[in-house]
Amino acid sequence: MRVPKALFGKTFVHAFEEDGAEGEVYRAEGDEVRRSRRPRERLSFSKDGTVRLMLARADDRLSEVKARWTVEGADIVVTPEEAGGPSAVILRARITSDGRLLVR
C-alpha cells in the first residue's frame, strides 16, 4: 500500500460522535468538529515514521505518547515506543475517501 499524502501535515482529532461499527473516526483539526467537555484525542503523523499521540488521562488531561507507524497490507499500524503500561496501544488505521482517519 502506498501511504496517502493526506496523512501528513495535519493533526487528526477524535470525532467520537461519529464512531461506529467500523471503528473510531478522526477528522483533520480544521474540519468542523463540535466542541466537547471531554478531551479529544489527537494523532499527528510524520514522514519519518513517527507519530505523536495525545491520549486522554484519567484526570481528563491529554498526555503525549511517542509512537511509530508502519504499513501492513492496507492498514497503517501505530505502535507506541514505550512497552507496557496504559499507553501500549496498537492502532490500525485507514484514510477513507472523504479524508477521515478510521481507527480500529
Secondary structure by P-SEA (a helix, b strand, c coil): cccccccccbbbbbcccccccccbbbcccccccccccccccbbbbccccbbbbbccccccbbbbbbbbbbbccccbbbbbccccccccbbbbbbbccccccccc
